[in-house]
């Protein structure tokens, strides 16, 4: 596996592949890799001749007071995992490589509306940081496709909207959520949880599962499902940011006629914010 820090070296290597007719898949990450990330790499490998991964802890997507400074940075361990997984090229830039100008004067990319809802309500500016850095990375790599995990479902929808709106020649592929045996979705931030919190955290997805099951069994009062799920999680020791049933195709508030839904949630357990979701198929 080749590792580069500069955009020029990244583009030079990829250009040689492209000139020889090879396809390129891309998996962007912020590092501190786990099996979920590696499953995205595996998905990319099945579709492309060469796979590029990036590791970049993006300061623009951290809101004031969030965990940018303490976010786990494990580049040596991550590099070893990506090499073992068969990644061809790792792009690991520093902040100055991605943002050479003062961030206050930076051009940015924003998806209005969808970025202001759900997680966007409690993390203002977060998704603007996500779409800005993803746009820059896609412009640098210029892959045939990029792979994003379904655990961050709102992010996935926002990136898809951005790619479509800007006519970017890249396909966005969704990778399924991987979970611990107890159901907890794999996440880099799970490392913040202590042993007791990690056991309790499994109740988050179990409650989303129960809510989805109620809807699949005929419950149509979505607001009541949301409220009851939030109450159960609060009683279990979580601090609930939101629980929301949405249309899975675009995260719009669903009508009674919609058949493909998703229930999404964000909660705090101690000092750790967790997000998860569960799709609902009523067809």
Residue, then its C-alpha position, 0 to 999 in steps of 0.5 A: x500500500x502506498x501512502x501519500x500526504x499531498x494532493x499532487x502525489x495522490x492525483x499522479x498515482x490515480x492518473x496512471x491507473x486511470x490512463x491504463x483503464x483501471x477503475x477507482x473506488x474510494x472510502x473516505x474515513x476519519x480514522x480510528x478504524x473498526x470492522x465497519x470501515x473495513x467492510x466498506x473497503x471490502x465492498x469497494x474492492x468487489x467493484x473497482x480495480x483499485x481502492x483509495x482510502x483517506x484518513x482525515x479528521x476534518x475540523x470543519x465538521x466539529x461544532x464548538x465544544x465538540x471532541x475535535x482535539x480528543x478525537x482518536x488519531x491512530x494512524x499507525x494502527x489504521x495504516x496496518x489495517x488498511x494494508x492488510x485489507x488490500x487498500x492500494x493507496x492511503x491519502x492521509x493529508x494534514x489540515x493545511x493540505x486540505x485547507x491551505x487558506x484561513x477557514x474563515x475565508x474558505x469557500x464551502x458546499x452546503x445542502x440546504x434544508x436536509x442539513x438543518x434537520x435531525x442531527x443538523x438541528x443540534x450540530x449547526x454547521x456540522x453537515x456544511x463541514x461534511x459536504x465541503x470536505x467530501x466535495x474536496x476529496x471527491x475532486x481530488x480522487x475523482x473515483x468512479x464511486x465512493x462508499x459511505x456507511x448507512x449508520x450515518x444515514x443522514x450524512x449518506x442522504x446529504x452526500x447523495x443530494x450534493x453529488x446529484x445537485x452538482x452533477x458530480x460523475x461519481x456513484x455513492x454506494x451505501x454500506x450496511x451497518x455492522x454491529x456488535x453481537x449485542x446490537x450496538x452499531x460499530x462506531x469510532x466513538x464507541x471507544x469513549x464508552x466504559x464497559x458498563x456504558x457499552x453494555x447499556x448502549x445496546x438498548x438504543x438499537x433494541x428500542x429502535x427495533x421495537x419501534x420499527x416492529x410496532x410500525x410494521x405491525x400496523x401502528x400508524x401514529x408515528x408521533x406516539x411511537x417516537x415519544x414512547x421510544x424517547x421515554x423508554x430510552x430516557x428511563x434507561x439512562x439515555x439523554x435523547x436528542x431526537x427519535x424520528x420516523x422519516x421517509x427513507x428515500x429523502x428523510x421527509x416527514x412521511x405520510x400514511x401512504x409512504x411504505x419505505x420508512x426509517x426510524x432514526x435516533x441520536x442519544x447521549x450516554x454519559x459524554x458520548x453521542x450515539x446515532x443509529x437507525x432502523x429501516x422499515x419496509x411496509x410493502 
